[in-house]
Amino acid sequence: MSLEREQRCPVCDDQQLFYRAASTTLHLGEKAKWRCPDCGYGFVTIGEEIDSSASA
């Protein structure tokens, strides 16, 4: 997994280059915390399927 990820930031309302703030390995896959360098908005991903930034 890379150290950067481009994604839309809902706070900045623009495409941003998020950085990986932390990561660990779980039984579900790698858990990574991502942060926007401009506003500090963060979200979590676990493996390829779980993404807390996705809307329901």
N, C-alpha and C positions, 0 to 999 in steps of 0.2 A: 504494500500500500504506500502511496506517495505521501509526502509531507505537506502538499498543497492540493487544493480542490477548488475548481471554479464552480460557483453556484449563485443563484439569486438570493440576496439578503433581504428579508422582509422589512427590516428596520431601515436600511439605507435605500430600499426600493431600487436596487441596481445589481448587476452582476458584480460579484466580488471574488477575490482570490482568498479563500479561507485557509488557515493554517491548522495543522493537527496539533492540538494542545497536549493531548495525552492518549495513550493506548494501552490496552491489556488484552490478554487472551482469555476467553470464556469458553464454556462448552458449546455455546451457540455460534462462536466465531470470534473474530477480533472486534473488540469494542474500541471505538475511537471518538474522542471529543474534538469538535471543530469549532474554531472561533473566527469571527470577522475582525480584521485588524483595525477597521475604521470605527466601529460602534461597540464591539465586544459581544455582539449576539453570538450565541453558541447553540450547537445541537449535537446529538449523539447518533452514531451509526453502529450497528452490530452486524458483522458479516455484510452480505450483499442485500439481504431482505429487510432489515429493520433500519428505519431512518426517522428520527424524531422531528425532522424539519418538514416531512411530508404532511400535507393536510389530509384530514379524514374524509 
